[in-house]
Amino acid sequence: MEIGSEEKKFLLGLVRQVLRDCVGQGKKPEELDIEVPSGQLAEPCGAFVTYYLEKNGQKELRGCIGLMEGIYPLWKTVLYMAHAAAFNDTRFLPLTKGELPWVTYEITVLTPFVPCADIEDIELGRHGIMFACGGRRAVFLPQVPVEQGWTKTQTLEFLAQKAGLAPQAWQDSRAEFYVFEGIVLA
């Protein structure tokens, strides 16, 4: 999948609109005036929206929620995830109007998940990883291990912990791995 400049502009504008109208004015996503796109943006696709606060040269995570599977058209996935990342990431309080001057964001459009039988095939920085084991699962976007400076082993340990399991759970014989790629729009 390739995202052209017009599609990128539309999707990033959608996130800006959520910040302006939902965070800034208290509207709900269904109250926004959106010209519904066609073409590739109307195709079902998974995506994440990530918010950061940037102050004094420091960039810290402020919210990140995504939908891993293509349930909705891409534009609607981005709309819903932009709202959810602003208001429903349980690691953070909802974004406030006062924070908006320092908020930056990115969208990660996901390719379909592919089973990965050998962890040696995982390329950090290229592949996002979904880990599943014992009824639990967790995911890291492709950029996360690189941004954190993690090795592959550290990435898998943190992924297991994110799933609520012991760090070594990635070595469990029941562990399953899926890889995907992400197209980052910022």
N, C-alpha and C positions, 0 to 999 in steps of 0.2 A: 504494500500500500504506500502510496505517495500522497503527501498533503501539499497541494499547490499554495501559492502565496495568497490567493483570494480566500481559500478555505481556512488557512491559518489566520488570516485577518479576521474572518467571521468568528472563529472559535475563541480567539483571544478577546475579541469585542464582547462576546457572550459572557465571559468571566468578568470583564470590566462592568458590564451591565448588572450582573448579580451583586458585585461589590457596591456599586453606586445605588442601585434601587432596593436591594434586599437588606444589605448591611446598613447602608446609609439612610434608607427611608422606610424600612420595615415591610416591604412588599414580599409576597410569596412568588416562587418561580412561575406559577400559572397566571399571575397577574401582569407579567412582563409582556410588552409589545414586541414580539419577535416575528420577523419575516422568515417563515419556515423554508429552509433551503431544500434543494433537490440534489440529485447526483450522489456523489460519494458521501456527503455529509448526512444523507438520508439512509445510508446502509448501517445495519446493526454493527456496533463495535464497542469494545471495552475501552475505558480511559480512566485516568486519575487526574485530579486537580490538586495541586500542592500550593500552599500559601507559606510565605516567609515574611518575617519582619526584618527589615534592614535598617539598623541604626548604628551610627559611628563606625561604619565599615564592617560591622558584624552582621551575619545573616543567620537567623535561627528559624527552625521549623515552627510554623504557627497552625498548621492544619493540613491534612492529606487524607483524602478518601477517594476511592475509586470503585469501579465496577469492572470486574475482571472479564466478564463475558459480554458478548454483544446481544444484550436483551433489547435495548432501545437503539434508535438511530443515533449515530455519533453525536450530532448536535444536541440531542436531548440528553444523552449520557453526560456530556460536558456541562450542560445546564444544571442537571440534578446533582452532579458531583461538586460543582462549584458551590452550590448552596449547602450541600452536606458538609463539605470541608470547612466552610465558614461557621456553621452552626452545630454540627453533630459529631465532630471528632472528639471522642470521650477523653482524650489526653489533654484537651485544652478547654478553656471557657470559650463561649462563642466570640467571634470577632466583634469588635465594637467600631462605631463610627469614628471614634477618636484615634484608632490605630490605622485607619485607611491611608494617611499620608506615607506610612512606612511599609505598606504591604506590597510585596512583589509576588508573582505567581508564575507557574508553568503548568502546562497540560502535557500528559504523557499518553499518547494514543497507542493502544496495545495491538500487537499481532496475535493471532490465535495461539493458544498454549499447545505445546508439543511434548509428549512424554520423553523423559531423558533417563535412559537406563544406566548410564555411566557418568558420574559426576566429573570425570576428566573432560567430558565434552562441554562443560559449562565454561563460557568465556566471560569473565568479569568485565563489566563495562559494555558488553554487547548484549548479554542475556539477562533478562529478569528471571527470577526463580520463584516458583511456588513449591513449597514443601508441604507434604501431607503425611501424617503418621498418627495412628491411634485415634482417628476421628477429629484430629486437630489439623489446622493448616495456617500457613502464614506466607506472605509474599514480600519480596523486595523488588522494586523497580530496578532496571539495569544500572541507573546512575548511582544508586545508594552505596554499594560497596566501594566504588571509586571515590565518591565524595568523602567517605569515612576513612579511606586508606586501609581497608581490611584486606586480608589474604582470603583465599577461598575457604580455608578451614574456619577462620573467624566469621566469615559471612554465613556459613552453614550453622555454626554454633549460635550466632545471634538470631538466625532464622528459626531455629528450634526453640530458643527462648521466647521469641515473639509469639510462637504458637502455644506458649505456656508449658513447654516441656523442658527437660534437662538439656544442657548444651550438647551433650553427646548423642541425643536422640536422633540426629541426622544419620548416625551409623546403624540404627536399628534396621533389622532385616525387613520390617514392614514399611520403612520410609519410602515415599514416592517423591520424585522430582519432575517438575514440568518447567520448560523454558519458553520464553517469549522474547520478542524484541519490542522496544518502545521508541516511538517517534516523539521527541521532546519539542514542544512549541513554547517559546518564551518571548 
